[in-house]
């Protein structure tokens, strides 16, 4: 998710509280689904003229059974609200495997940044496995399956059971 870069210039390691930002994913009858960015993030890369800044929010270990697919993309019902005619669900967006690899490389290479996560009471284990937005097509493209990235093998793997747990992060750019 992209946060307005003109309003923010956060520093490396800074704890950032974002105000509400949302992007509608799907509206289906009385239900709608949206990605959102809100709450506390850590700045892992400052914005420069040549590249956007990166904020990371660690969401902990999440079981497969808490993730659904909406428009072929992973979605957790992190929050919901009742509307006059229906219900809207919100999820933090899942990173792509390439975005995740970039974040893991940045965090692994900076001991001070790792300490910032610890100082903020955030458990972030870069060597663990992570849910990603990438999905795998099964049965001639009729069904999609969730995937996770395992840094120890540098591979994507397909989730096999509902009680499978992997770490979950979300990324915001500014």
matplotlib code that plots the C-alpha trace (Angstrom):
import matplotlib.pyplot as plt

x = [0.0, 1.3, 1.1, 1.3, 5.1, 4.6, 3.2, 5.7, 9.5, 10.2, 13.6, 15.2, 14.1, 11.4, 8.1, 5.3, 1.6, -0.4, -3.8, -6.5, -5.8, -7.9, -8.3, -11.4, -10.8, -14.2, -17.9, -20.2, -23.8, -24.0, -20.3, -17.3, -13.6, -10.8, -7.1, -6.1, -3.0, -3.4, -1.6, 2.1, 4.8, 8.7, 10.5, 13.1, 14.2, 14.1, 12.7, 15.2, 14.9, 15.7, 13.6, 10.5, 10.7, 9.4, 7.4, 6.8, 4.1, 4.6, 1.3, 2.6, 2.1, -1.2, -2.9, -3.9, -7.5, -7.7, -6.9, -9.4, -9.0, -10.8, -10.4, -7.6, -5.6, -5.1, -7.3, -7.7, -10.7, -8.5, -11.3, -14.9, -17.6, -21.4, -22.9, -26.5, -26.8, -24.2, -20.7, -17.2, -14.1, -10.6, -7.3, -3.7, -2.3, 0.1, 3.5, 4.7, 7.6, 9.9, 8.8, 9.3, 12.8, 13.7, 12.4, 14.2, 17.5, 17.2, 16.4, 19.0, 21.8, 21.1, 21.6, 20.5, 17.2, 16.7, 17.2, 14.5, 12.0, 13.0, 12.9, 9.4, 8.3, 7.9, 8.9, 10.3, 12.2, 13.6, 14.6, 11.1, 8.5, 6.1, 2.7, 2.9, 0.3, 1.5, -0.9, -0.6, -3.1, -4.4, -6.7, -6.3, -6.6, -10.0, -8.7, -6.0, -3.9, -2.1, 1.7, 4.4, 8.0, 10.7, 14.0, 16.0, 15.3, 14.7, 11.5, 7.7, 5.7, 2.0, 0.0, -1.2, -3.3, -5.6, -3.5, -0.3, 1.2, 3.5, 4.5, 2.6, 3.9, 2.5, 4.4, 3.6, 5.6, 6.0]
y = [0.0, 3.5, 6.3, 9.9, 10.6, 14.4, 14.3, 12.0, 11.8, 9.1, 8.1, 4.7, 2.7, 5.2, 3.8, 5.3, 5.5, 5.6, 7.1, 5.2, 4.4, 1.9, 0.5, -1.4, -4.9, -6.4, -5.6, -8.6, -8.1, -7.0, -7.7, -5.7, -6.3, -3.7, -3.6, -1.0, 0.5, 1.8, 1.4, 1.1, 0.4, 0.5, 2.5, 0.2, 2.4, 6.2, 7.8, 9.3, 10.9, 7.5, 5.1, 5.1, 4.6, 1.3, 0.8, -2.7, -3.9, -7.3, -9.2, -12.3, -16.0, -16.6, -20.0, -20.9, -21.3, -17.5, -16.6, -16.6, -15.8, -12.7, -12.1, -14.7, -12.8, -13.7, -11.9, -12.0, -10.5, -8.3, -5.9, -5.4, -2.8, -3.0, -0.8, 0.2, -2.5, -5.1, -5.6, -4.4, -6.5, -5.1, -6.9, -5.8, -6.5, -9.5, -8.7, -10.3, -12.7, -10.1, -7.4, -9.8, -10.8, -7.1, -6.5, -9.5, -8.5, -5.0, -6.2, -9.0, -6.6, -4.0, -5.0, -1.5, -2.0, -5.4, -3.8, -1.2, -4.0, -5.5, -2.1, -1.6, -5.0, -6.4, -10.0, -10.2, -13.4, -12.9, -16.5, -17.9, -18.6, -15.9, -15.8, -14.0, -12.7, -15.1, -18.0, -21.2, -22.3, -25.8, -28.0, -26.2, -22.8, -23.4, -23.2, -21.2, -22.1, -20.0, -20.0, -19.0, -18.2, -20.1, -18.2, -21.3, -22.9, -19.6, -21.2, -20.7, -23.6, -24.4, -24.4, -28.0, -27.9, -25.4, -25.5, -24.5, -21.3, -18.8, -15.2, -12.4, -8.9, -6.0, -3.3, 0.4, 2.6, 6.3]
z = [0.0, -0.8, 1.7, 0.5, 0.3, 0.4, 3.9, 5.6, 5.9, 8.5, 9.7, 9.8, 12.8, 13.7, 15.1, 12.9, 13.7, 10.5, 10.2, 8.3, 4.6, 2.7, -0.8, -1.9, -3.2, -3.9, -3.3, -3.4, -2.5, 1.1, 1.8, 0.8, 1.3, 1.5, 2.3, 4.8, 6.5, 10.0, 13.4, 14.2, 11.7, 11.8, 9.1, 7.6, 4.7, 4.3, 1.2, -1.2, -4.6, -6.2, -4.1, -1.9, 1.9, 3.4, 6.6, 8.0, 10.4, 12.0, 12.5, 14.1, 13.3, 11.5, 10.9, 7.4, 8.6, 9.2, 5.6, 2.8, -0.9, -2.2, -6.0, -5.9, -3.2, 0.5, 2.9, 6.7, 8.4, 10.6, 11.2, 10.2, 10.4, 10.0, 7.3, 6.8, 4.1, 4.8, 6.3, 5.3, 6.2, 6.3, 5.9, 6.0, 2.5, 2.1, 0.5, -2.7, -2.4, -4.0, -1.6, 1.3, 0.2, 0.0, 3.5, 4.9, 3.3, 4.7, 8.2, 8.3, 7.3, 10.0, 13.6, 14.8, 12.9, 14.5, 17.9, 17.0, 16.6, 19.9, 21.7, 20.4, 21.7, 18.2, 17.6, 14.0, 13.1, 9.5, 9.3, 9.8, 7.1, 5.9, 4.1, 0.8, -1.7, -4.4, -4.9, -6.8, -9.4, -8.9, -11.0, -14.4, -12.9, -11.3, -7.7, -6.1, -3.1, -0.5, -0.5, 2.0, 1.5, 3.4, 3.6, 4.6, 1.2, -0.7, -2.1, -2.2, -0.8, -0.9, 2.3, 3.0, 6.1, 8.0, 11.2, 9.3, 10.9, 9.3, 10.1, 8.6, 7.8, 5.8, 4.0, 3.3, 0.9, 1.2]

ax = plt.figure().add_subplot(projection="3d")
ax.plot(x, y, z, "-o")
ax.set_aspect("equal")
plt.show()
